[in-house]
Structures are given as C-alpha cells and as structure tokens.
C-alpha cells in the first residue's frame, strides 16, 4: 500500500536590501506587491505597501538619506511579518501629534494597520517589525504550493527560480511544466484531456 504524506507549503521568506532614497522605496513597494501576489496574499498588498512606505520613510528621516537598510517579508502559519532593518540603534519613540499636525503619525498608522509591532536590537542596529494576520484561505495555500513547484521546476530545467517573477519567464515555465505533465499523464495510461477538464471544473468551482 502506498502512503502519501500531505505537507504544508514551505515557509516563504524574502530579503530585500535597499538604499533609503525615494526611487528605491518606490521600487520596494512594487516588489512587495509582486511577492505577495506570488504567495497568494494580494489582499494584504495595500496594507503591506503602506507599512513599508512608513518604515522606509522613517529610515530616511531618522537614520539618513541614502542609508543602507533591508526589508524582510516572512510568512508564518497565520501571519505575515514585515521587518525593516537599519544600522541605527535609536528606537522609534511614540508621539501624539496635535490634530492639525501633518507629521508624527507613523507609529499610530503602524499600530492601526498591524496585529502587533515592536522593535528589536540587532548586531548591526535595530529592526522594526509588525505582523499582519492571515485568515484561512485554500486559494492562498494552492498558490503557495504552486509557487514552490514552479521554483523547483525552474531550477530542474536550468532556469533561475528568481526570474519566475518576470511574466515572460513565468509563462514559458508554466507552459513547459503543463506540457511535461501531459506527457507524464500519457505515460501513466491516463487521458490528459479528461484530467484537464476535471482541473478546469474544480478551478471554476473554486473561483465562484
């Protein structure tokens, strides 16, 4: 008797070094949206982008324009953790601005958008972190599993997994994977058209 182990998708982690200047912060926001979409977490993209903008702006303001920093996205079982590392040991201080003041609301925004947040000391300085809750979502789980398969497949056929975020490479890799699966199904004595029809029916049912 064959026994199949059902495992959860492996944890997702993305490390993005950048310089604290406006053009790179704008690029950072775009990368965050792309990464979250690839992980099946597009619903969190707006919140994450706001948080990243605020954290990066604080680096520019309090550490210095052009300072080296690193953004880390880390997906746990039920939360997305966002960390921004910089080389300053100075921790952000809570501030309560008056109603007519336009600045000083960063930590209030962070607290409002996230489940929890805080600061930790690092060997190089500090990291400000916050966590966004993840609700149970079967579609997200499927996308995460597919992402893992696509990355592994890209490496297996000699293509760097990192390039799978680019649409042309993604389309070529997906087409090649499906083609290989069709050959594999035929080799197993199965009807590829029947499998494709069943998969399409399940996909349409999940999309309703």
C-alpha positions in Angstrom: 0.0 0.0 0.0 1.3 3.4 -0.9 1.2 6.2 1.7 1.3 9.8 0.7 2.4 12.5 3.1 0.5 15.7 2.9 2.6 18.6 3.9 2.1 22.4 4.3 3.8 24.7 1.8 7.2 25.6 2.9 7.6 29.0 4.7 8.1 31.9 2.5 10.9 34.5 3.1 12.1 37.4 1.0 15.1 39.6 1.9 15.3 42.9 0.0 18.3 45.2 0.7 17.8 48.8 -0.5 19.1 52.3 -0.1 16.8 54.8 1.7 16.1 57.1 -1.2 12.7 57.8 -2.8 13.2 55.9 -6.1 14.3 52.7 -4.3 11.5 53.0 -1.8 9.0 53.2 -4.8 10.7 50.1 -6.3 10.5 48.4 -3.0 6.7 48.9 -2.8 6.3 47.3 -6.3 8.4 44.3 -5.4 6.3 43.8 -2.2 3.1 43.7 -4.2 4.6 41.3 -6.7 5.9 39.0 -4.0 2.6 38.9 -2.1 0.7 38.2 -5.3 3.1 35.3 -6.0 2.4 34.0 -2.5 -1.4 34.3 -2.8 -1.6 37.3 -0.5 -2.7 40.1 -2.7 -5.4 41.0 -0.2 -2.6 42.3 2.1 -0.7 44.2 -0.5 -2.2 47.6 0.2 -1.6 47.3 3.9 1.9 46.0 3.4 2.8 48.8 1.0 1.6 51.4 3.4 3.7 49.9 6.2 6.8 49.6 4.0 6.4 53.2 3.0 6.1 54.4 6.5 9.1 52.3 7.8 11.3 53.3 4.9 10.3 57.0 5.3 11.4 56.8 9.0 14.8 55.5 7.9 15.2 58.5 5.6 14.1 60.9 8.3 15.8 59.5 11.4 18.8 57.5 10.1 19.7 59.4 7.0 19.0 59.8 3.3 20.7 57.0 1.4 21.2 54.8 4.4 21.6 51.1 3.8 18.5 49.1 5.0 16.9 45.8 4.5 13.3 44.8 4.2 12.3 41.2 5.2 9.0 39.6 4.5 8.4 36.4 6.4 5.3 34.3 6.2 4.3 32.2 9.2 1.4 29.8 9.7 -1.1 32.6 10.4 0.7 35.9 9.9 2.8 37.9 7.5 5.8 39.5 9.4 7.3 42.7 7.9 10.7 43.7 9.3 12.8 46.7 8.3 16.5 46.6 9.4 18.7 49.6 9.6 22.1 50.5 11.1 20.8 52.9 13.8 20.4 51.8 17.4 17.9 54.6 18.1 14.4 53.1 18.7 11.3 54.9 17.4 9.5 56.8 20.1 5.7 57.1 20.5 4.5 60.6 19.7 1.0 62.0 19.9 0.6 64.9 17.4 -2.0 67.6 17.6 -5.0 67.3 15.3 -3.6 70.0 12.9 -0.1 68.5 12.7 0.7 66.5 9.5 3.7 64.5 10.8 4.4 62.3 13.7 1.6 59.8 13.0 3.8 56.9 11.7 3.6 54.7 14.8 -0.1 55.3 15.1 -0.5 54.2 11.5 1.7 51.1 12.2 -0.4 50.1 15.2 -3.7 50.7 13.3 -2.7 48.5 10.3 -1.0 45.6 12.1 -1.9 42.9 14.6 1.2 43.8 16.6 4.5 45.6 16.2 7.8 46.3 18.0 11.5 46.9 17.8 14.4 44.5 18.3 18.1 45.1 18.7 20.3 43.5 16.1 24.1 43.2 15.8 24.1 46.0 13.2 21.5 48.3 14.7 17.8 47.6 15.0 14.8 46.1 13.3 11.2 47.5 13.4 8.7 44.7 12.8 5.0 44.3 12.5 2.7 41.4 11.8 -0.4 41.2 9.7 -2.9 38.4 10.3 -3.6 35.7 7.7 -7.1 34.3 7.5 -7.6 30.6 6.4 -7.6 30.6 2.7 -7.5 27.5 0.5 -6.7 29.5 -2.6 -3.6 31.0 -0.9 -2.5 27.6 0.1 -2.8 26.4 -3.5 -0.9 29.3 -4.9 1.9 28.8 -2.3 2.2 25.1 -3.2 2.3 26.0 -6.9 4.9 28.6 -6.3 7.1 26.0 -4.6 6.6 23.6 -7.5 7.4 26.3 -10.1 10.6 27.4 -8.3 11.7 23.7 -8.1 10.8 23.1 -11.7 12.6 26.2 -12.8 15.8 25.0 -11.2 15.3 21.5 -12.6 15.2 22.7 -16.2 18.1 25.1 -15.7 16.2 28.3 -15.3 16.9 30.5 -12.2 13.9 30.5 -9.9 14.3 34.2 -9.2 13.3 35.0 -12.8 9.9 33.4 -12.4 8.6 36.7 -11.1 9.0 38.1 -14.7 5.9 37.4 -16.8 7.6 36.0 -20.0 9.7 33.6 -18.0 6.7 32.7 -15.8 4.5 31.9 -18.9 7.3 29.9 -20.6 7.9 27.9 -17.4 4.2 27.2 -16.7 3.7 26.1 -20.3 6.7 23.8 -20.1 5.5 22.3 -16.8 2.0 21.6 -18.2 3.5 20.1 -21.3 5.6 17.8 -19.2 2.6 16.8 -17.1 0.6 16.0 -20.2 3.4 13.6 -21.3 3.6 12.1 -17.8 -0.1 11.5 -17.7 0.0 9.8 -21.1 2.9 7.6 -19.9 0.8 6.6 -17.0 -2.0 5.5 -19.3 -4.3 8.4 -18.3 -6.3 10.6 -20.5 -4.8 14.2 -20.4 -8.0 15.8 -21.8 -10.0 14.2 -19.0 -7.6 15.4 -16.3 -7.5 18.9 -17.8 -11.4 19.0 -17.9 -11.6 17.9 -14.3 -9.0 20.5 -13.2 -10.8 23.2 -15.1 -14.1 22.3 -13.5 -12.5 22.4 -10.0 -10.9 25.8 -10.8 -14.2 27.3 -12.0 -15.9 26.0 -8.8 -13.2 27.5 -6.6 -13.5 30.8 -8.4 -17.2 31.3 -7.8 
